[in-house]
Amino acid sequence: MLAQARRCAAELDAIAARDGAAIARLMESLVMAGVAISYAGCSRPASGCEHHMAHYNEVTALREGRGHMPHGADVAYGTAVSCALRRSLAGAPDISGEVRAILLEAPDEAEILSYLGRLGYDMREYFDYYGAENIRGAIVYSKDLKKDRYSLFSFLHELGRLESFADDYINAIHK
């Protein structure tokens, strides 16, 4: 899946410009995601904590009677958040080299933010729309929405660091 995502990222401008060949390759990547999901028997190959954050935002918005962003936008912004937290965890001195290598396979937050910017999305919009308290809640509690799914947030929770990482991320936003 990472190879398919990188392939689409390399063609981001052509996809945004609705180039037919680039759109065909995007569709091929989406089909590959569907095949991976089919083999796995769940959406995990194409869905992680960024999707859990989006679902948290949707559920809390419905519960509180307020709006939420479109699911795809929430997932995109959640991807930037999760990549930032992955990099933070990869930098922890007590993380093994093997785990660090896995964490560093994903793009960093700056790479995701550059993709979002090229598509006209601004992370500030996400922060302004949901606010620090809700974004922190999405980081800390979204792991509980799907108990059968293990994600970065589950791992951080097991390490006893989820809340501190969430706080550090929120504090870095509001510098």
C-alpha positions in Angstrom: 0.0 0.0 0.0 2.8 2.4 0.8 4.2 1.9 -2.8 0.8 2.7 -4.2 0.5 5.8 -2.0 3.9 7.0 -3.1 3.0 6.5 -6.7 -0.1 8.6 -6.4 1.9 11.3 -4.4 4.4 11.5 -7.3 1.5 12.2 -9.6 -0.4 14.6 -7.3 -0.3 17.6 -9.6 -1.4 15.5 -12.6 -4.2 14.0 -10.6 -5.3 17.4 -9.4 -5.3 18.6 -13.0 -7.5 15.6 -13.9 -5.0 14.1 -16.3 -6.6 11.0 -17.7 -3.6 8.7 -17.4 -2.9 9.9 -13.8 -6.5 9.4 -12.8 -6.3 5.8 -14.3 -3.2 5.1 -12.2 -5.1 6.5 -9.1 -8.0 4.2 -9.8 -5.6 1.3 -10.2 -4.2 2.1 -6.8 -7.6 2.3 -5.3 -8.4 -1.1 -6.8 -5.2 -2.5 -5.3 -6.3 -1.1 -1.9 -9.6 -3.0 -2.4 -7.8 -6.2 -3.2 -5.6 -5.8 -0.1 -8.7 -5.2 2.0 -10.4 -8.2 0.5 -7.4 -10.4 1.3 -7.1 -9.1 4.9 -10.8 -9.4 5.5 -10.9 -5.9 6.9 -10.1 -2.3 5.9 -6.8 -2.2 7.9 -4.5 -2.3 4.9 -5.9 1.1 3.8 -7.1 2.5 7.1 -5.3 3.4 10.4 -5.5 5.9 13.1 -6.1 8.7 10.6 -9.4 7.1 9.8 -10.2 6.5 13.5 -9.7 10.3 14.0 -12.1 11.0 11.2 -14.7 8.7 12.7 -14.2 10.3 16.1 -14.8 13.7 14.6 -17.9 12.5 12.9 -19.3 10.7 15.9 -18.7 13.6 18.3 -20.1 16.1 15.9 -23.3 14.1 15.5 -23.5 13.7 19.3 -23.0 17.4 19.9 -25.2 18.6 17.0 -22.5 20.4 15.1 -20.9 19.9 11.7 -17.9 18.0 10.7 -15.5 18.1 7.7 -16.0 15.7 4.8 -14.6 12.3 5.7 -11.7 12.4 3.1 -10.6 15.8 4.4 -10.6 14.6 8.0 -8.6 11.5 6.9 -6.1 13.7 5.1 -5.6 16.0 8.1 -5.5 13.0 10.4 -2.7 11.6 8.3 -0.6 14.7 8.9 -1.3 14.3 12.7 -0.4 10.6 12.7 2.8 11.2 10.7 3.9 13.9 13.2 3.3 11.5 16.1 5.1 8.6 14.3 8.2 10.9 13.9 8.0 11.9 17.5 7.9 8.3 18.7 10.7 7.3 16.3 12.9 9.9 18.0 12.3 8.5 21.5 15.6 7.1 22.8 14.0 3.9 24.2 12.4 2.8 20.9 14.2 -0.2 19.3 15.9 0.2 15.9 13.4 -2.2 14.3 10.4 -0.3 15.5 12.1 3.0 14.6 12.7 1.7 11.1 9.0 0.8 10.7 7.9 4.2 12.1 10.2 6.0 9.6 8.8 4.2 6.6 5.8 6.5 6.6 6.1 10.1 5.2 6.8 12.8 7.7 4.3 15.5 8.6 6.1 18.1 6.3 5.7 15.8 3.3 2.0 15.3 4.0 1.5 19.0 4.6 3.1 19.8 1.2 0.7 17.4 -0.5 -2.2 19.0 1.3 -1.0 22.5 0.4 -0.7 21.6 -3.3 -4.3 20.6 -3.2 -5.4 23.8 -1.5 -5.8 22.4 2.0 -4.3 24.2 5.0 -3.8 22.5 8.3 -4.8 25.7 10.1 -8.3 25.1 8.7 -8.5 21.8 10.5 -7.2 23.3 13.8 -9.6 26.3 13.5 -12.6 24.0 12.6 -12.2 21.5 15.4 -10.2 23.2 18.0 -7.4 21.9 20.3 -9.7 20.1 22.7 -11.4 18.1 20.0 -8.2 17.2 18.1 -6.7 16.1 21.4 -9.8 14.0 22.0 -9.5 12.5 18.5 -5.9 11.5 19.3 -6.5 10.1 22.7 -9.9 8.4 22.3 -10.3 7.4 18.7 -8.4 4.1 19.5 -11.5 3.0 21.4 -13.8 3.2 18.4 -12.6 0.0 16.9 -11.2 -2.3 19.6 -10.2 -4.9 17.1 -7.9 -2.5 15.3 -4.4 -1.9 16.5 -2.9 1.4 15.4 -0.2 3.9 16.3 -2.5 5.3 19.0 -3.0 1.8 20.5 0.8 1.4 20.6 1.3 4.8 22.2 -1.4 3.9 24.8 0.3 0.7 25.6 3.5 2.6 26.1 1.7 5.0 28.5 2.6 7.9 26.2 -0.6 8.6 24.2 -1.8 11.5 26.3 1.6 13.1 26.6 2.2 12.8 22.9 -1.2 14.3 22.2 -0.5 17.2 24.6 2.9 17.8 23.0 1.4 17.9 19.6 -1.4 20.3 20.6 1.1 22.5 22.4 3.3 22.6 19.3 0.3 23.8 17.2 -0.3 26.7 19.5 3.2 28.1 19.7 
